[in-house]
Amino acid sequence: MALITPVTLESKGPTTVEAGWSGAGYVSTNGELKAGPETDGADLPHKPDEVIALEVHDAEVDEIHMTPETHPLTRWRTVSGASRYRMYHKGPDDGSFTLALEVVHDDDVDPYEERCPTDCEEGWHAFEVRAVDSANTEASVTTWYIYVFDLPELPSDMEISGSGGSFDIALTE
């Protein structure tokens, strides 16, 4: 990114200065990004008699094309009494969950982080993690993860309800 010049400064009171320039840009003071991209400037706080290093860079940035992650990372906490954990996966065209991964419990690991070994194509994917004890009994409490890759609407067998950052996700079969 190139520096933009000229930059005009205008006092807006004892603790604020307005920086203005032509074109879209990012502004930083003392090396810290303060605003951007802005088209007509930014209000910057400052203390009386303070000297700041002010830079405005153009907002033209090269596009970054990222390869979609087709093996999503799933995390879960250690469960007391577990001897292993089973991760189940249900893809967009699957009728039911299938076992994707089994991990042996390790007392030194918390939280667990595992990538799904199944290659997840475009669409909705649901993951379920269950703790398993030494008698091979799976816990009734599950850890759910939903992974979406470029899909605009809910699948017909999924319901999401809630508000304010607290949501319930249920699969209806």
N, C-alpha and C positions, 0 to 999 in steps of 0.2 A: 504494500500500500504506500502511496506517495503522500507526503505532507501537503496540506492545503495552505496556500497563502493568497492574499492577506487574510488575517483574522482581526476583527475589530473587537474591542473591549469597551463595555459601558457599565458604569457603576449603577447598581439597582438598590442601593442602601448600604449601611455600614458593614454588612456581612455577606453580600452577594454581588457577583459581577456577571454580566451577560456577555458570552463570547458568541460572535456571529461570523459567518463565512458563506461563500457561494458553493452550492452543491451539497450532496449528501456526504456526511462524514462522521467519524468517531472522535470523541474528545477525551483526552486523558490529562490529569494533572499529577505532577510528581510521579509519573510512571503508572498511575492507577486509572483504569478505565472509569470514566464518570458518566458518559452518555453516548448513545449512538444506535443506529444511524440517525442523525438529525438533519433536517433540511435548512433550517434557518438559525440554528445556534443552540446554546444550552446555558442555563443558569448554573453558576458554579459558586458554592459557598467558599468563603475565605475569611481569615481573621485580619483585623486592621494591621497594617504594616507588615503583612506576610508577603513573601516572595514565593511564587509558585512557578514550576516548569509546566508550560501549557503546550500541548501538541494536538493538532487536528489532522487526522488521516482520512483519505477518501474512503468511501464505503464500498468501492468496487472490489469484490473479493472473488477469487476463482471458485467455481462450484466444486464441491467435493462429492464425488459419487461413491457412496459406501456400498459394499457388498452386504446384502441382508444376512443377518445371523440366522441360519437354518438349524442350529443346534442350541436352543435357548438354555440359559443357565438357571438352574433351580436351586434354591437355598432352603434349608430347614434346620431347626434346632434339635439338639440331642434330646432323646426321650428316655427317661429313667426306666431301666429294665429291658431295653431293646437289645437284641442281639444282631439285628440287621434292619435295613430299610428297603422297601420296595417302591419304585417309581413306576406308576402306570401312565399310559399315554392314550389319548383319544384324538384322532385327527378329524378333519372336516368331513371326510367320507366314511369314517369308521362307525360301526353300529354300537360298539362297546369299547371299554378300556382294555388294553393289553399290557402285559408286563414289559417294560422297556429297559429296566435296570434294577439290579439288586446290589446293595452296598453293605458290607460288613461293618457293624458298629465298632467305633474306635473311641475310647475314653478321652483321647487327646484332641479330638476334633469337635468343635462347636463354634459356629454353625457349620453344617455340611454344605458343600457347593459341588454340584455335579451338572455336567452338560448332558442333555438328552442325546443318547446315541442314535436315535431315529432321525433321519433327515426330514425336517418339517417343511413341507411345501406350502405355497400360499394358502392362507385361510386361517380359521380358528383352530387352536389346539388346546386341549385341557390336560393338565397333569395332576396326578394325585399321588401323594407320598404317604405311605403307611409304615408305622413301626411294627416290627415283628419280634416276638419274644422267643426264648429258647425252645418253647413247646410248639413253635410254628404257628402261633395264634397272632393274627393281624389285629392291630388296634382299630377300634371303631371310630376314633377321631382321626381325621385326615387333614393334611395340608394341601390346599388347592392352589394351582397356578394356571393362569390363562395366558396364552401367547397368541398374538394376532400378527399376521403379516399381510398388510395391504388389503384389508377386507372391510367394506363400508357398513355392512349390516350384520345383526346378530344371526347366528344359525337358528333354525326353527326349534331346536331342542334345548335352547339356553335362555334363561330369564335372569335379568339383572335388575335389582331394585335397590332403592336407598337414596340418600342425599347427604350433603354436607361432608363428603369425604368418607362416609361409611356405607359400604355397599354389600349386598348379599348376592352371590352368584350361585345359581342352581341349574342343574341339568335335568330336564324332564324327559323321561324315557317311557 
